[in-house]
Amino acid sequence: MKTLSKFFVAAAGALVLFVSPVQASTFTLDFTDPAVEGMLAATSTTGTVNEGISGSLGGLYTSPWSGANAGASYTSVQGGATATYDFGSNTQTSLEFLWGSIDSYNTLAFYLNDVLVENFDVGAVLAAPGVGLSGMTTATISIQDILFDEVVFGSAGNAFEYANLNISVVPLPAALPLYGAGVALLGFMGWRKRRKSL
């Protein structure tokens, strides 16, 4: 029975290694005007966070929307404030949003099980082709290759403006049920063989 227990512990360890996250996110930028989509409400906020606002207020926030969508709503995280989106036990794999006026003082922090997994590199976004000067570009950013269950939008200055916040849940790997069935079958066969030999 001890051997069977050791086998299952080893199999579980291999499974954990098989699905362990690698925290090195990648991103893509899209400079075309997106369609207006629904917006998630922040789970919690600190400081001044304006949700569901439209238009601009000089020196405080500028709408990421333009053209036909100029009146659409968005969220603005003011200087020294944060907006947290906590997804509970639902691990996410990607984050996408319309980022208005990409500023060097905007911050994104990703957490998994209350452990910081990545402070997103805003400098890399500012250095990307087509972005230009800090605060002068609006783009839809898609951040992939990161596992998280909480994301915190922050800003050291006025302001971090965003809209169209979308997330993607981790799908169950297609081979995982098959792998589990194979491990269970091998365990059962080993148990049966030992039982017969007694």
PERABEL-V450785 format. One record per residue. N is the residue number from 0. RES is the residue in three letters. SS is DSSP state (alpha for helix, beta for strand, coil for the rest). BURIAL is # if it has 24 or more other C-alpha atoms within 12 Angstrom, else .. Layout:
n=N res=RES ss=SS burial=BURIAL
n=N res=RES ss=SS burial=BURIAL
This chain:
n=0 res=MET ss=coil burial=.
n=1 res=LYS ss=alpha burial=.
n=2 res=THR ss=alpha burial=.
n=3 res=LEU ss=alpha burial=.
n=4 res=SER ss=alpha burial=.
n=5 res=LYS ss=alpha burial=.
n=6 res=PHE ss=alpha burial=.
n=7 res=PHE ss=alpha burial=#
n=8 res=VAL ss=alpha burial=.
n=9 res=ALA ss=alpha burial=.
n=10 res=ALA ss=alpha burial=.
n=11 res=ALA ss=alpha burial=.
n=12 res=GLY ss=alpha burial=.
n=13 res=ALA ss=alpha burial=.
n=14 res=LEU ss=alpha burial=.
n=15 res=VAL ss=alpha burial=.
n=16 res=LEU ss=alpha burial=.
n=17 res=PHE ss=alpha burial=.
n=18 res=VAL ss=coil burial=.
n=19 res=SER ss=coil burial=.
n=20 res=PRO ss=coil burial=.
n=21 res=VAL ss=coil burial=.
n=22 res=GLN ss=coil burial=.
n=23 res=ALA ss=coil burial=.
n=24 res=SER ss=coil burial=#
n=25 res=THR ss=beta burial=#
n=26 res=PHE ss=beta burial=#
n=27 res=THR ss=beta burial=#
n=28 res=LEU ss=beta burial=#
n=29 res=ASP ss=beta burial=.
n=30 res=PHE ss=coil burial=.
n=31 res=THR ss=coil burial=.
n=32 res=ASP ss=coil burial=.
n=33 res=PRO ss=coil burial=#
n=34 res=ALA ss=coil burial=.
n=35 res=VAL ss=coil burial=#
n=36 res=GLU ss=coil burial=.
n=37 res=GLY ss=coil burial=.
n=38 res=MET ss=coil burial=.
n=39 res=LEU ss=coil burial=#
n=40 res=ALA ss=coil burial=.
n=41 res=ALA ss=coil burial=#
n=42 res=THR ss=coil burial=.
n=43 res=SER ss=beta burial=.
n=44 res=THR ss=beta burial=#
n=45 res=THR ss=beta burial=.
n=46 res=GLY ss=coil burial=.
n=47 res=THR ss=coil burial=#
n=48 res=VAL ss=beta burial=#
n=49 res=ASN ss=beta burial=#
n=50 res=GLU ss=beta burial=#
n=51 res=GLY ss=beta burial=.
n=52 res=ILE ss=beta burial=#
n=53 res=SER ss=coil burial=#
n=54 res=GLY ss=coil burial=#
n=55 res=SER ss=coil burial=#
n=56 res=LEU ss=beta burial=.
n=57 res=GLY ss=coil burial=.
n=58 res=GLY ss=coil burial=.
n=59 res=LEU ss=coil burial=.
n=60 res=TYR ss=beta burial=#
n=61 res=THR ss=coil burial=#
n=62 res=SER ss=coil burial=#
n=63 res=PRO ss=coil burial=#
n=64 res=TRP ss=coil burial=#
n=65 res=SER ss=coil burial=#
n=66 res=GLY ss=alpha burial=.
n=67 res=ALA ss=alpha burial=.
n=68 res=ASN ss=alpha burial=.
n=69 res=ALA ss=coil burial=.
n=70 res=GLY ss=coil burial=.
n=71 res=ALA ss=coil burial=#
n=72 res=SER ss=coil burial=#
n=73 res=TYR ss=beta burial=#
n=74 res=THR ss=beta burial=#
n=75 res=SER ss=beta burial=#
n=76 res=VAL ss=beta burial=#
n=77 res=GLN ss=coil burial=#
n=78 res=GLY ss=coil burial=#
n=79 res=GLY ss=coil burial=.
n=80 res=ALA ss=beta burial=#
n=81 res=THR ss=beta burial=#
n=82 res=ALA ss=beta burial=#
n=83 res=THR ss=beta burial=#
n=84 res=TYR ss=beta burial=#
n=85 res=ASP ss=beta burial=#
n=86 res=PHE ss=coil burial=#
n=87 res=GLY ss=coil burial=.
n=88 res=SER ss=coil burial=.
n=89 res=ASN ss=coil burial=.
n=90 res=THR ss=coil burial=#
n=91 res=GLN ss=beta burial=#
n=92 res=THR ss=beta burial=#
n=93 res=SER ss=beta burial=#
n=94 res=LEU ss=beta burial=#
n=95 res=GLU ss=beta burial=#
n=96 res=PHE ss=beta burial=#
n=97 res=LEU ss=beta burial=#
n=98 res=TRP ss=beta burial=#
n=99 res=GLY ss=beta burial=#
n=100 res=SER ss=coil burial=#
n=101 res=ILE ss=coil burial=#
n=102 res=ASP ss=coil burial=#
n=103 res=SER ss=coil burial=#
n=104 res=TYR ss=coil burial=#
n=105 res=ASN ss=beta burial=#
n=106 res=THR ss=beta burial=#
n=107 res=LEU ss=beta burial=#
n=108 res=ALA ss=beta burial=#
n=109 res=PHE ss=beta burial=#
n=110 res=TYR ss=beta burial=#
n=111 res=LEU ss=beta burial=#
n=112 res=ASN ss=coil burial=.
n=113 res=ASP ss=coil burial=.
n=114 res=VAL ss=beta burial=.
n=115 res=LEU ss=beta burial=.
n=116 res=VAL ss=beta burial=#
n=117 res=GLU ss=beta burial=#
n=118 res=ASN ss=beta burial=#
n=119 res=PHE ss=coil burial=#
n=120 res=ASP ss=coil burial=#
n=121 res=VAL ss=alpha burial=#
n=122 res=GLY ss=alpha burial=.
n=123 res=ALA ss=alpha burial=.
n=124 res=VAL ss=alpha burial=#
n=125 res=LEU ss=alpha burial=#
n=126 res=ALA ss=coil burial=.
n=127 res=ALA ss=coil burial=.
n=128 res=PRO ss=coil burial=.
n=129 res=GLY ss=coil burial=.
n=130 res=VAL ss=coil burial=#
n=131 res=GLY ss=coil burial=.
n=132 res=LEU ss=coil burial=.
n=133 res=SER ss=coil burial=.
n=134 res=GLY ss=coil burial=#
n=135 res=MET ss=coil burial=.
n=136 res=THR ss=coil burial=#
n=137 res=THR ss=coil burial=#
n=138 res=ALA ss=beta burial=#
n=139 res=THR ss=beta burial=#
n=140 res=ILE ss=beta burial=#
n=141 res=SER ss=beta burial=#
n=142 res=ILE ss=beta burial=#
n=143 res=GLN ss=beta burial=#
n=144 res=ASP ss=coil burial=#
n=145 res=ILE ss=coil burial=#
n=146 res=LEU ss=coil burial=#
n=147 res=PHE ss=beta burial=#
n=148 res=ASP ss=coil burial=#
n=149 res=GLU ss=beta burial=#
n=150 res=VAL ss=beta burial=#
n=151 res=VAL ss=beta burial=#
n=152 res=PHE ss=beta burial=#
n=153 res=GLY ss=beta burial=#
n=154 res=SER ss=beta burial=#
n=155 res=ALA ss=coil burial=.
n=156 res=GLY ss=coil burial=#
n=157 res=ASN ss=coil burial=#
n=158 res=ALA ss=coil burial=#
n=159 res=PHE ss=beta burial=#
n=160 res=GLU ss=beta burial=#
n=161 res=TYR ss=beta burial=#
n=162 res=ALA ss=beta burial=#
n=163 res=ASN ss=beta burial=#
n=164 res=LEU ss=beta burial=#
n=165 res=ASN ss=beta burial=#
n=166 res=ILE ss=beta burial=#
n=167 res=SER ss=beta burial=.
n=168 res=VAL ss=beta burial=.
n=169 res=VAL ss=coil burial=.
n=170 res=PRO ss=coil burial=.
n=171 res=LEU ss=coil burial=.
n=172 res=PRO ss=coil burial=.
n=173 res=ALA ss=coil burial=.
n=174 res=ALA ss=coil burial=.
n=175 res=LEU ss=alpha burial=.
n=176 res=PRO ss=alpha burial=.
n=177 res=LEU ss=alpha burial=.
n=178 res=TYR ss=alpha burial=.
n=179 res=GLY ss=alpha burial=.
n=180 res=ALA ss=alpha burial=.
n=181 res=GLY ss=alpha burial=.
n=182 res=VAL ss=alpha burial=.
n=183 res=ALA ss=alpha burial=.
n=184 res=LEU ss=alpha burial=.
n=185 res=LEU ss=alpha burial=.
n=186 res=GLY ss=alpha burial=#
n=187 res=PHE ss=alpha burial=.
n=188 res=MET ss=alpha burial=.
n=189 res=GLY ss=alpha burial=.
n=190 res=TRP ss=alpha burial=.
n=191 res=ARG ss=alpha burial=.
n=192 res=LYS ss=alpha burial=.
n=193 res=ARG ss=alpha burial=.
n=194 res=ARG ss=alpha burial=.
n=195 res=LYS ss=alpha burial=.
n=196 res=SER ss=alpha burial=.
n=197 res=LEU ss=coil burial=.
